[in-house]
Amino acid sequence: MVTHTRSHPLLSPSLGTQRQLVSVHYGREGSSPKAYLQASLHADELPGMLVLHHLRKLLDRADEAGEVRGEIVLVPLANPIGLAQRVLHEPGGRFELAGGENFNRRFPDYYPLVRDAVAPLLTADANANRTVVRAALRDALAAVAPESELASLRHTLATLALDSDLVLDLHCDREAVLHLYTDEPFWPAFEPLARDLGVALTVLGRGHGGTTFEESCGQAWWRLAHEFGTAVPHGCVSATVELRGQRDLRHDQAIKDALAIYAFLQRRGHLAGEAPPLPPPVDAPMHWEGMISITAPQAGLIVYTRDVGERVEAGDTIAEIVDPLDNRVVPIVSRIAGMLYARHLQRYAQPGMELCRVVGDVAVAEAPVVLA
């Protein structure tokens, strides 16, 4: 058994205090293939922690049986900063209170950092190119000197994931169906995971940002491949798994998700043993261009008339804002056809507050606007 746990000290934010990030390592360090999984980067999104709790039990048995191939790294709690934040007893794990930054933003966009360095070194040998790109990524990250506790958290997570072949970032929404985000070039790699998990929805990105953890880990690879050709492999494929909503913490459900991820790791060669039969295909993925965020036009009570996972048509009322002072009800409609896949937990709206999200097959720019 070669499992070991590591503690990674973060930059101290104040005299006499210091937080640590903990990672759990299976297999032989530095060996390939490498899978990296983390949970709760948005620290108030807890279902991923429970899933990794159950996945660890499966991996412990696999490790004892010598069935771990390469290296598997788990970070069961990716954000000790956010997990400790409370305002009047309410958790606030999505944004850092000190500076207001989203914990899942401002990770390195490696493509502009490594493009010029790797361009003259790339050849027709995909394995050699993988080595060249990874060395450049390592150099780019090593050149960064974190200057705050939050920056050191991002730097530590990026370092742990840097040489991974597979990255899964486990999140959840406020209230949502089980869904998956990844970049369009990675969909063939994650289509089996979507089936293993039985996702209700997959949303693909077609642009580039490099700001979220998932984007930072994978985008440089497909962008280099797009520019220099298929001899540049997808050295890391990355995805965000949204494990339903913040209140969806059930052992039976988390065990099922852990078993699905375990099967996916078997399919990709990270674990020995035969994976169970692949479940039936899920619905075809949609794209970010087809997603709309629906916001509140005024203050009032939020009464949803449609549930997450429901299909809606353009013009359908999906919620109402109730103003008990004027005794008035304002219908909230979707301007596109698609799936209502996520909505807010709060039931009191202020003007401009995001209420929910709908994603459809038609790009929003092309979708007809239906007025209430």
N, C-alpha and C positions, 0 to 999 in steps of 0.2 A: 504494500500500500504506500503510495507516494504523495498522498494529499497533504498539502501544507497551507497554513494561513499566514498572511503577511499583513502587517500594519504599516501604513504610509502616513507619516506625520504631515499635516498641512501647516501652512504658514500661520504663526500665532497672530490672532487679531488683537490681542491685548496682553499685557503683562500678567503672567500667572495662569494663562489658559492656552490650551492647544488641542485641536481636534485631530482625529485620525480617520483615514479611510481604510477599510479592511477588504482584502481580496482573498479568495479561496482558489487554490491551484490544484488541478488534477493532471496526472500524466507527467511527462518529462518536460521541464522548462526549456523553451527555445525550440522545441521540436514541432514538426508540421504533420498534419494540419492543426491550426490553432483556432479555437472558437472562444469568443468573448461575449458574456451575457451580463447585463447590469439591470438593476431595478431601482425605481423610485428616484430618478434624477430630479423630477418634480416631487419633492419629499412628501407631499400630502396625497400622492397617488400610490396607495399601499398595496393593491393586488399583486403587483410584480414581486414584492418581498415574499408574499405567501407562496407564490408559484415557485420561486427559487428555493424556498424552504423545503418544499416537497421534491423539487428536482435534485437537491443535494442528497436526499435519501437514496434516490435512484443512482446517482453518480457514485455515492459511497460504495454501493454494492458492485457497480461496474468496475470501480477501481480495485476493489478487493479481488475481483475475478480476473483482473488484468485485461479488461476490455476497453480501456481508454486508449485511443490512438492519438498520438501527438499530445497536444496540451489543450485543456479546457479551463478557462478562467471565469469565475463568477465574482461579481461585486454585489452582494445581496442588498446593500444599502449605499446607493451611490451619492448620497447628499446628506452627510451628517450636519452640515450647516443649516439647511432648510428644515430638517426634522426637528431641530431644537427651537425653531422660531415659533413664538406664540404671541398673539396680541389679544389681551383680555380672554385668555383661555382658548382662543380659536387658532388652529394651525394656519400657517402661512408659508407653505413650502414651494410655491411656484416662483416667487420673486425674492431676491435677497433684500431684506429690510433696509440694510445700510445704504444701498445705492439704487434700489429699484430694478436691478437687472434680472431678466428671466434666466433661471439657472440653466436652461437648455438653449442658450444662444452664445454667440461669440467664441465658439470653438474654432480651431484653425481652418481656414480655407487653403488647403495644401496646394491646389493646382497652380496658382500664380507663384507660390513659393518654390516649387520644384520644377516647373515646366522648362525653364531655360537650362537648368542644370542637367536634366536627364536627356534633353533633345539630342545632343551630339553623341550620346552613349548608347542609344537604343539600336538594336539590331533585329534580325529576323528570328532570334532565339527567344521564345516567350519566357522560359525559365530564367535566362540571364537578365531579361528586362524586368522581371519581377524583383530580382535582387537589386538591380540598379535603382528602381523606384523606391523600394523600401529603405535603402541606404539614404536616399535623398530626403525621404520623409523623416527619418530618424535625425538627420542633420538639421532639418528645418525646425523640428520640435526642440532639439537640444539647444538651439540658438535663442530660445525664449526663456527669459528669466521672470518668473511670476513675482508680482509686486504686491499681492494682496492674498488673503485667505481664499477668496473665491477664485482668483486666477490660479492659485496653487491646486485647488480642487480640479479645475478644468485640465490643468497640465498633467496632473496625476492620472486622471481617467484617460486622457489621450495617450499617455505613455503606456498604460496597461493594455490598451487596445491596438496600439500602433501596428504591430506585425501580425494581426489576426487575419485569417482567411474569411471568417464569418463573424459578424457583429449583430447581436440582437439587443435593442434598447427597450426595456419593458416599461410601459406607461399605462395610463388609463385616462378617460375623460371624466367630466362631472357625472353625467348620466349618458350612457352610450351603448351601442352594440359592439360586439367584439370585431375589431377591424385592424387593418394592416396598412402602414405607409411604407413605401419604398420608391426608389427611382425606377423609371421605366426600363432602363437597360438590365436591371436586376430582377425583373418579374419572372423570367424563366427559372432563376435560382430559387425564388421564394414561392412559386406556385404550389409545390408540394407542402410547404409549411401552411399556406392558406387552407389547403385541403385537410391536413392533419388537425389543425385547430378548428376547422369548420367556421371560418370567419364569415360574417354577414356581408362584409364589404372590404374591398381593397382600393386604395387611392394611390395612384402613381404620380410622381413628379416628373416633369420633362425639362425643367430649367435647372439652374445651378445656383446655390447660395453659399454652402459651406459654413453655415452658422450653427445649425443644430448638431448634436453629437452624431447622429446617424449620417447626416450629410458630410460632416467632416471626415468620418471614417471611410466612406466609399466613393465620394464623388470624384476625387482626383483620378481614380483608376479609370472610370468610364469616360471621363473627359479626355484623358491622355489617349485612350483607345480610339475615341472618336477622331482625334486629331492625327494620330500616328499609325492607326490601323490595328488589326486584330492581333498582331504580334505583341501588343501590350495587353496582358491578361487582366481580367477583373480580379486583381490580387486580393481584394477585400470586397465582399458583398455585405451590405448593411440594410437593416430594416428596423422600423419602430413598430412594436406590437402594442396596440391599445386594448388592454384587458378589461373592456366594458367600462363600468363607472366606479367612482370612488367608494361607493357603499357595497360593491360586489366582492365581499370577502367571505367566501365559503370554502371549507376544506374540500368538499367533493368536487367543486368546480375547479379549484386550484390544482388538485391532483390530476384531473382530466387534462388541464392545460400543460402540466408538467410532463405527463405521459406523451402528449402530442409533440412537445419540443424534444423530448428524448428520442422519439421516433424519427424526427427530422434530423437530429444529430447522427443517428444511425445511417440514414439515407445519404448523408453527405460525407460519410466515412470518418466521423469523429469518434464513433463508438462501434465496437464489434457487435456481432449479433444481427439477426434478421429482423428488420422492421416489420410491423404489421402491414397487411395489405393497404395500399393507398386508398383513402376514402374517395368518393365521387368528386368531380370537379365542382368548384364554387362558381358563383356568378362572375362574369367577365369583369375585370377591373375598370374603374372609372379614373378620371384625371382631375388634378387640382383646378384646371381651367373650368371644370364643371361644378365647382363648389361655391356656395354662397353662405355668408354669415348674416343671419337675420338679427337685427338690433331693435331695441325698444324705442318707439317714437316719443314716449312720455313716461312719467312715473305712474305706478299703480301695481296692483296685484297681478301676478302672472298665473293664468289658468290655461294649462296646455290641453288642447282638444285632440291632439294626435300624439301617439307614443313613439319612442325611438324604435327604429326598425321598420316603421310603416312607410309605404310608398305614397307619395303625394303627387298631385297634379298642379300645374300652374294655376294660381288663383284659389287653391284650397286654403281654408283657415286652419292654422296649426296651433294657434294660441289666441288668447284674449287678454288684453290689459284692462283691468277693472279699476275705475276711479270711484271710490265710494263717496267722495265729497260731492262730485257732480252727478253721481249715480249713472255713470256712462261706461259703456263697454266699447273698446276699440279692437276690432279684429286684426290679427297679425296673419298675413298670407304669405305663401311661398310664391315667388315669381318664376320659379322653374319647376319642372317635373323631375322627380328623383326620390332619394331616400332621406328621410329625416333620421340622421344617424347619431347625433349628439345634441344634448341640451344642458342648460345650466341647472345646478341644484337649487339656487336661490329662487324664491317665489315672490320677491318684491323687486320691481324694475325701477331703474332710473334712466333718464333719457340717454340713448347711445349705448346702453349696456347690451352686450351680446346675449341673445336668448338661446339660439340654437343654430345648427348648421344642416344644410341640405346639399347633397351632391347628386348630380344628374349626368346624363350622357352628352349633353350639349354644352359647349363652352358658354360661359356666362355672357360673353359679349354677343353671342348669337341668340341667346334666349330671349323670348318676348317678355316684356315687362308688363305684369298684370297688376293694376292698381286696386287697392281695397275699396 
